[in-house]
Amino acid sequence: MPLRSAPLMAFHTNENWPSLLRRLSLWSMTYDLYIGDRAFSSWSLRGWLMLEKFDLPHRAHLVGLYSGTMAEDLAEFAPARLVPVMCDEAGAVIFDSLAMAETLAERHPEAGLWPADPTARAYARSITAELHAGFSALRGDCAMQLFHQWVGFEPSEAVQADLRRLEVLFEIARERYGADGPWLFGTYSLADAFYAPVAARIAGYGLKVNPVVQAYVDTTLADPSFRAWRAEGLGVSYEPFPYPQPLEKAPWPA
Ligand SMILES: N[C@@H](CCC(=O)N[C@@H](CS)C(=O)NCC(=O)O)C(=O)O
């Protein structure tokens, strides 16, 4: 059988060889992901989930976010200076989580990183971008930590406004697009990778949210990938504890 006919039936029949080889090399590519401390680095969690949840081959490397070696550890990837940083075997360095998401979605269309339906996909992109650029009160006041729940945390009005906004966004996603499963768009999408740290902040600070958001928090906390990430994060101890609160601690709620 001529080489050109059989194995290529699965690909677009009019695809030229250079394009096909490029796609094949992307399929077999292993990404190197540089991350911060798992228990605290919300952006790193996103970066890792967007590879892990879609079975995209990767190796994670820990960067010294709190030990003071971060600049040195990332020096070879300049101008990258924050985590996560994702590198491919062809030399591309992608150093922003939204850029990573779009790069992976473009390279791995078969993996379904964004929802398949165009309207759902547009909404998924919108809420992901809104999180990336906003929710500053929630992010600023409730730094992600996966160790315990702070007891009696009093959210500011600005944090409460962020939570009410989250409820609106999530209700629409779940009602309109979420019929096929427990995630924002039913099955897991990049939006869920982005909102996982938000779920962790709600859990870690015992924030009050409506049932739709609470169900989503529970789904995230029960996710095996999230649990595996957290378990690795808890293997490191911190003295002093980053982002302390003058509050008692209760067990992590999951
Ligand atoms: N826009 C970046 C933000 C990355 C970011 O702020 N990462 C934090 C870790 S959670 C960081 O590297 N902080 C170290 C610092 O600010 O020096 C992204 O989306 O990846």
Ligand as a Chemical Component Dictionary entry (heavy atoms), coordinates in Angstrom:
data_LIG
# 
_chem_comp.id                   LIG 
_chem_comp.type                 NON-POLYMER 
_chem_comp.pdbx_formal_charge   0 
_chem_comp.three_letter_code    LIG 
# 
loop_
_chem_comp_atom.comp_id 
_chem_comp_atom.atom_id 
_chem_comp_atom.alt_atom_id 
_chem_comp_atom.type_symbol 
_chem_comp_atom.charge 
_chem_comp_atom.model_Cartn_x 
_chem_comp_atom.model_Cartn_y 
_chem_comp_atom.model_Cartn_z 
_chem_comp_atom.pdbx_ordinal 
LIG N1  N1  N 0 -0.013 36.874 33.664 1  
LIG C1  C1  C 0 0.752  35.809 34.243 2  
LIG C2  C2  C 0 0.834  35.997 35.748 3  
LIG C3  C3  C 0 1.766  35.040 36.389 4  
LIG C4  C4  C 0 2.024  35.358 37.847 5  
LIG O1  O1  O 0 1.689  36.447 38.376 6  
LIG N2  N2  N 0 2.655  34.404 38.529 7  
LIG C5  C5  C 0 3.026  34.556 39.932 8  
LIG C6  C6  C 0 2.929  33.203 40.652 9  
LIG S1  S1  S 0 1.352  32.730 41.180 10 
LIG C7  C7  C 0 4.467  34.899 40.058 11 
LIG O2  O2  O 0 5.275  34.412 39.307 12 
LIG N3  N3  N 0 4.804  35.726 41.058 13 
LIG C8  C8  C 0 6.158  36.050 41.379 14 
LIG C9  C9  C 0 6.410  37.527 41.405 15 
LIG O3  O3  O 0 5.464  38.301 41.233 16 
LIG O4  O4  O 0 7.569  37.859 41.590 17 
LIG C10 C10 C 0 0.128  34.474 33.824 18 
LIG O5  O5  O 0 -1.029 34.461 33.438 19 
LIG O6  O6  O 0 0.794  33.431 33.823 20 
# 
loop_
_chem_comp_bond.comp_id 
_chem_comp_bond.atom_id_1 
_chem_comp_bond.atom_id_2 
_chem_comp_bond.value_order 
_chem_comp_bond.pdbx_ordinal 
LIG N1  C1  SING 1  
LIG C1  C2  SING 2  
LIG C1  C10 SING 3  
LIG C2  C3  SING 4  
LIG C3  C4  SING 5  
LIG C4  O1  DOUB 6  
LIG C4  N2  SING 7  
LIG N2  C5  SING 8  
LIG C5  C6  SING 9  
LIG C5  C7  SING 10 
LIG C6  S1  SING 11 
LIG C7  O2  DOUB 12 
LIG C7  N3  SING 13 
LIG N3  C8  SING 14 
LIG C8  C9  SING 15 
LIG C9  O3  DOUB 16 
LIG C9  O4  SING 17 
LIG C10 O5  DOUB 18 
LIG C10 O6  SING 19 
# 
